[in-house]
Amino acid sequence: MREYDIVVVGGGPAGCMAAKYAAKAGASTLIIEENSAIGEPVQCAGLISKRAIEESELKNIGSFVNRELKGAIVHSQSHELRIESLSPDKRAFAIRRDIFDGELAKAAMDEGAELILNSKVKHVKKGRERKGAKLTILAAAPTTSTGVNLEENGIKANVVIGADGWRSGIARMAGLTVTKNFLNCVQIEGQYEIHEPVADIFVGKTIAPGFFAWVIPIGETTARIGLCIDKRFSPHPNPLPFLKRILSEHPIIAAKYKGTQSKFTAGAIPIPTERQKTVKTEDGTGILLVGDAAAQIKPVTGGGVYYGMKCGKIAGEAAARACLERNMELLDGYEKRWQEEIGAEMAFGLKIHRLRCALGDKDFDRMCQALSKYDMIQRITNRGDMDYPSFVFHELLKNPNIFMLMAKSIIKYLYAKRKIR
Ligand SMILES: Cc1cc2nc3c(=O)[nH]c(=O)nc-3n(C[C@H](O)[C@H](O)[C@H](O)COP(=O)(O)OP(=O)(O)OC[C@H]3O[C@@H](n4cnc5c(N)ncnc54)[C@H](O)[C@@H]3O)c2cc1C
């Protein structure tokens, strides 16, 4: 039976980055991916920051960037808020996730990680060996190209990194369920009238309850159009009727959308909780969760690529150290480090998300109107950061008008907090 120090389940951005950093640190590392190609099927709007591109450490940016975007326009029912960044450092990029993820996997393999495709991990079980305990990873797959029968024999490892996305079977197998709440999302690509390279964001309970809709230009005449809903605040749990409605009835979207559709995708984004547990150690073995499997996403925007890669690096390094030093207690350092890096931001984002869930269309209008004032726009432009949005929210609360608006929403927020955990 083949043995590795570390098996990473899932070849998305979090898993590839974890594998890259584990292999780089000297641990024998294998990625097991259930799909036949890395990065497919795509379930993402592909909007990431320049910082996220830097975090990816990929050089051939032109191969996966669709378009550079200079800002965003937030539309409420009767107002719009234009946030444009003059600094190239704050720009965002629409990317092709299939190519991006493929490049991340190649980078992991360049560091020595191995990859098995077409193999869905079904079971992780602990067994005792002569040299100590090991995890056996069994996957539903016939004999692979490398000659390993994963179904019968499995693969052994000291550490399993569950980077298997929002449905994470590894989290369930390890008893590490991190969240029960998800945003339900749908998206299409279609022909769209585009005047400038900005992302359009549409807020409102009637448009996308508990979240927002987006139009992201990816070419001169093509855009990704999608939305997510938080079903706890929606009259029904399916986001598709909301998408159909904005495509046919929204005054801006329906006027610009040309009716052609391709690449329909439906997926989910985990909503983190305050009680995340992402490490389990037992008898000299360890299981870590990373990326969507650990609900490491930004609750304000739903973005998970940047945090997934960032936490993947920490997970890969911690797992390699634990294996090489034969000390599984070192794995606890992973949870401590990722919490230090993004825990406060996620907790603050969660509060903003709850507040947003409680707001009605008129509240969004008032908010957009108040924020449209020149000094507010300046603050948003100067301090706004799509990866760390709490900076700008703290800044905005210094304005008495915004503070009063938020204060009025507190009652709704408290009501929302009672309704959701
Ligand atoms: C509609 C939509 C739009 C989004 N837009 C954005 C955006 O614009 N920007 C952004 O940053 N984020 C966005 N996200 C979130 C982003 O896609 C995720 O946060 C990100 O993909 C998480 O990366 P990951 O590596 O943790 O998981 P994933 O990318 O989901 O990768 C998990 C991998 O594990 C594999 N896998 C699962 N189970 C098994 C198993 N048992 N055995 C083997 N392999 C398995 C899967 O096939 C998959 O390849 C969006 C999400 C959705 C649904």
The ligand as an SDF file (V2000), in Angstrom:
LIG
                    3D

 53 58  0  0  0  0  0  0  0  0999 V2000
  -21.6390   31.0100   -7.5430 C   0  0  0  0  0  0  0  0  0  0  0  0
  -20.3760   31.2440   -6.7400 C   0  0  0  0  0  0  0  0  0  0  0  0
  -19.6090   32.3690   -7.0000 C   0  0  0  0  0  0  0  0  0  0  0  0
  -18.4320   32.6000   -6.2780 C   0  0  0  0  0  0  0  0  0  0  0  0
  -17.6900   33.7080   -6.5830 N   0  0  0  0  0  0  0  0  0  0  0  0
  -16.5150   33.9150   -5.9420 C   0  0  0  0  0  0  0  0  0  0  0  0
  -15.6910   35.0250   -6.3070 C   0  0  0  0  0  0  0  0  0  0  0  0
  -16.0310   35.8140   -7.1820 O   0  0  0  0  0  0  0  0  0  0  0  0
  -14.5100   35.1850   -5.6400 N   0  0  0  0  0  0  0  0  0  0  0  0
  -14.1120   34.3250   -4.6500 C   0  0  0  0  0  0  0  0  0  0  0  0
  -13.0370   34.5250   -4.0580 O   0  0  0  0  0  0  0  0  0  0  0  0
  -14.8700   33.2650   -4.2920 N   0  0  0  0  0  0  0  0  0  0  0  0
  -16.0570   33.0290   -4.9300 C   0  0  0  0  0  0  0  0  0  0  0  0
  -16.8190   31.9450   -4.6080 N   0  0  0  0  0  0  0  0  0  0  0  0
  -16.3250   31.0350   -3.5490 C   0  0  0  0  0  0  0  0  0  0  0  0
  -15.1950   30.1780   -4.0840 C   0  0  0  0  0  0  0  0  0  0  0  0
  -15.6020   29.5150   -5.2630 O   0  0  0  0  0  0  0  0  0  0  0  0
  -14.7790   29.1590   -3.0280 C   0  0  0  0  0  0  0  0  0  0  0  0
  -14.5990   29.8380   -1.7950 O   0  0  0  0  0  0  0  0  0  0  0  0
  -13.4750   28.4590   -3.3900 C   0  0  0  0  0  0  0  0  0  0  0  0
  -13.6220   27.7020   -4.5630 O   0  0  0  0  0  0  0  0  0  0  0  0
  -13.0630   27.5410   -2.2440 C   0  0  0  0  0  0  0  0  0  0  0  0
  -11.8990   26.8380   -2.5930 O   0  0  0  0  0  0  0  0  0  0  0  0
  -11.6260   25.4120   -1.9460 P   0  0  0  0  0  0  0  0  0  0  0  0
  -10.3300   24.9550   -2.4960 O   0  0  0  0  0  0  0  0  0  0  0  0
  -11.8120   25.4820   -0.4920 O   0  0  0  0  0  0  0  0  0  0  0  0
  -12.8080   24.4700   -2.4540 O   0  0  0  0  0  0  0  0  0  0  0  0
  -13.2600   24.1000   -3.9150 P   0  0  0  0  0  0  0  0  0  0  0  0
  -12.7840   25.0830   -4.9090 O   0  0  0  0  0  0  0  0  0  0  0  0
  -14.7220   23.8400   -3.8260 O   0  0  0  0  0  0  0  0  0  0  0  0
  -12.4940   22.7360   -4.1970 O   0  0  0  0  0  0  0  0  0  0  0  0
  -12.8540   21.5480   -3.5210 C   0  0  0  0  0  0  0  0  0  0  0  0
  -12.4070   20.3840   -4.3860 C   0  0  0  0  0  0  0  0  0  0  0  0
  -12.5770   19.1680   -3.6550 O   0  0  0  0  0  0  0  0  0  0  0  0
  -13.0470   18.1700   -4.5420 C   0  0  0  0  0  0  0  0  0  0  0  0
  -13.7100   17.1570   -3.7260 N   0  0  0  0  0  0  0  0  0  0  0  0
  -14.8180   17.2890   -2.9690 C   0  0  0  0  0  0  0  0  0  0  0  0
  -15.0960   16.1380   -2.3160 N   0  0  0  0  0  0  0  0  0  0  0  0
  -14.1290   15.2510   -2.6710 C   0  0  0  0  0  0  0  0  0  0  0  0
  -13.8760   13.8870   -2.3410 C   0  0  0  0  0  0  0  0  0  0  0  0
  -14.6570   13.2060   -1.4770 N   0  0  0  0  0  0  0  0  0  0  0  0
  -12.8100   13.2650   -2.8990 N   0  0  0  0  0  0  0  0  0  0  0  0
  -11.9950   13.9420   -3.7480 C   0  0  0  0  0  0  0  0  0  0  0  0
  -12.1930   15.2440   -4.1090 N   0  0  0  0  0  0  0  0  0  0  0  0
  -13.2430   15.8890   -3.5730 C   0  0  0  0  0  0  0  0  0  0  0  0
  -14.0000   18.9350   -5.4670 C   0  0  0  0  0  0  0  0  0  0  0  0
  -14.1940   18.2390   -6.6820 O   0  0  0  0  0  0  0  0  0  0  0  0
  -13.2560   20.2500   -5.6640 C   0  0  0  0  0  0  0  0  0  0  0  0
  -12.3840   20.2120   -6.7680 O   0  0  0  0  0  0  0  0  0  0  0  0
  -18.0100   31.6830   -5.2800 C   0  0  0  0  0  0  0  0  0  0  0  0
  -18.7960   30.5520   -5.0200 C   0  0  0  0  0  0  0  0  0  0  0  0
  -19.9480   30.3310   -5.7410 C   0  0  0  0  0  0  0  0  0  0  0  0
  -20.7830   29.1000   -5.4490 C   0  0  0  0  0  0  0  0  0  0  0  0
  1  2  1  0
  2  3  1  0
  2 52  2  0
  3  4  2  0
  4  5  1  0
  4 50  1  0
  5  6  2  0
  6  7  1  0
  6 13  1  0
  7  8  2  0
  7  9  1  0
  9 10  1  0
 10 11  2  0
 10 12  1  0
 12 13  2  0
 13 14  1  0
 14 15  1  0
 14 50  1  0
 15 16  1  0
 16 17  1  0
 16 18  1  0
 18 19  1  0
 18 20  1  0
 20 21  1  0
 20 22  1  0
 22 23  1  0
 23 24  1  0
 24 25  2  0
 24 26  1  0
 24 27  1  0
 27 28  1  0
 28 29  2  0
 28 30  1  0
 28 31  1  0
 31 32  1  0
 32 33  1  0
 33 34  1  0
 33 48  1  0
 34 35  1  0
 35 36  1  0
 35 46  1  0
 36 37  1  0
 36 45  1  0
 37 38  2  0
 38 39  1  0
 39 40  1  0
 39 45  2  0
 40 41  1  0
 40 42  2  0
 42 43  1  0
 43 44  2  0
 44 45  1  0
 46 47  1  0
 46 48  1  0
 48 49  1  0
 50 51  2  0
 51 52  1  0
 52 53  1  0
M  END
$$$$
